Amino acid sequence: MEETLEAGLARLFGGALKPAGVAAAPTAALGDGRAADLARRAAESYRRAIEAQRAGDWARYGEELTRLGEMLRQLQEAVGSRGAQSR
């Protein structure tokens, strides 16, 4: 188990972590706050998945990972589509 959400997500989804000195795009630049809401919901789903894992509730764990994956896909679409608009 990783010590941070970012490290856990990177491990789970095969992504690389950005060095600490590299700042992410400010949420305000994303406009309507949809990305911020999706990120908050993803973090909450991750927390619930970890709770389920610790409790040995593998059905709930799987459900939360499915939710997390969907939220991350939506977040990627929201950020990606806005990033393409600003270029």
C-alpha positions as CSV (number, residue, x, y, z in Angstrom):
1,M,0.0,0.0,0.0
2,E,1.3,3.4,-0.9
3,E,1.5,6.3,1.6
4,T,-0.3,8.9,-0.5
5,L,-3.3,9.0,-2.7
6,E,-1.2,10.2,-5.6
7,A,1.3,7.4,-5.2
8,G,-1.5,4.9,-4.8
9,L,-3.3,6.1,-8.0
10,A,0.0,6.1,-9.9
11,R,0.7,2.5,-8.8
12,L,-2.9,1.4,-9.5
13,F,-3.1,3.0,-13.0
14,G,0.5,2.7,-14.1
15,G,1.1,6.4,-14.2
16,A,4.2,8.2,-13.2
17,L,4.3,10.8,-10.4
18,K,5.3,14.3,-11.3
19,P,8.3,15.6,-9.4
20,A,7.3,17.7,-6.4
21,G,8.5,20.9,-8.1
22,V,6.1,20.5,-11.0
23,A,2.8,22.2,-10.3
24,A,-0.5,20.8,-11.7
25,A,-2.8,23.1,-13.7
26,P,-4.8,25.3,-11.3
27,T,-8.3,24.1,-10.8
28,A,-9.6,27.6,-11.4
29,A,-8.3,27.4,-14.9
30,L,-10.7,24.5,-15.5
31,G,-13.7,26.8,-15.3
32,D,-16.9,25.3,-13.9
33,G,-15.3,23.3,-11.1
34,R,-16.3,20.0,-12.6
35,A,-12.7,18.7,-12.4
36,A,-12.4,19.7,-8.8
37,D,-15.6,18.0,-7.9
38,L,-14.5,14.8,-9.7
39,A,-11.2,14.8,-8.0
40,R,-12.9,15.2,-4.6
41,R,-15.3,12.4,-5.4
42,A,-12.4,10.2,-6.6
43,A,-10.5,10.8,-3.4
44,E,-13.5,9.9,-1.3
45,S,-14.1,6.7,-3.3
46,Y,-10.4,5.8,-2.8
47,R,-10.8,6.3,0.9
48,R,-13.9,4.1,1.0
49,A,-12.1,1.4,-1.0
50,I,-9.3,1.4,1.5
51,E,-11.7,1.1,4.3
52,A,-13.4,-1.8,2.6
53,Q,-10.1,-3.5,2.0
54,R,-9.1,-3.2,5.6
55,A,-12.5,-4.6,6.6
56,G,-12.1,-7.5,4.2
57,D,-15.2,-6.4,2.3
58,W,-14.0,-7.3,-1.2
59,A,-17.4,-6.7,-2.9
60,R,-17.5,-3.1,-1.7
61,Y,-13.8,-2.7,-2.4
62,G,-14.4,-3.8,-6.1
63,E,-17.4,-1.5,-6.3
64,E,-15.4,1.5,-5.1
65,L,-12.6,0.7,-7.5
66,T,-15.1,0.6,-10.4
67,R,-16.5,4.0,-9.3
68,L,-13.0,5.4,-8.9
69,G,-12.0,4.3,-12.4
70,E,-15.1,5.9,-13.9
71,M,-14.5,9.1,-12.0
72,L,-10.9,9.2,-13.2
73,R,-12.0,8.6,-16.8
74,Q,-14.4,11.5,-16.5
75,L,-11.7,13.7,-14.9
76,Q,-9.3,12.8,-17.7
77,E,-11.9,13.8,-20.3
78,A,-12.7,17.0,-18.5
79,V,-9.1,18.1,-18.2
80,G,-8.1,16.8,-21.6
81,S,-11.0,18.5,-23.4
82,R,-10.3,21.8,-21.7
83,G,-6.5,21.5,-22.3
84,A,-7.2,21.0,-26.0
85,Q,-9.4,24.1,-26.1
86,S,-6.6,26.3,-24.6
87,R,-4.0,25.4,-27.2
